[in-house]
Amino acid sequence: MSVGDKKDWHEFNCSQEHEFTYVKNLYTKPNAVYQWLKEACRNGALHDSTHEEVYSLLAQAGFVKI
């Protein structure tokens, strides 16, 4: 799925591990992204967020895509 893909507009689902795996592997520091995503899900920061919004938040946090 590319950043411009229609599926990116679907919500990021914090209850599905494959969501974390997919997104973390798009970045240069996958383990750090994984931890960030887990924490953001725990504290509700990603509630009702689309994949596109998650990518934007990750960019704001300083993560760089591959």
URFENCOR-V265732 format. One record per helix or strand. SS is the DSSP state (H for helix, E for strand). FROM is the first residue (numbers start at 1). LEN is the number of residues. Records with the same first field share a line. If there is no record, write none. Layout:
BEGIN
SS = FROM-LEN + FROM-LEN
END
This chain:
BEGIN
H = 6-4 + 17-8 + 30-13 + 51-10
E = 11-1 + 27-1 + 50-1 + 65-1
END
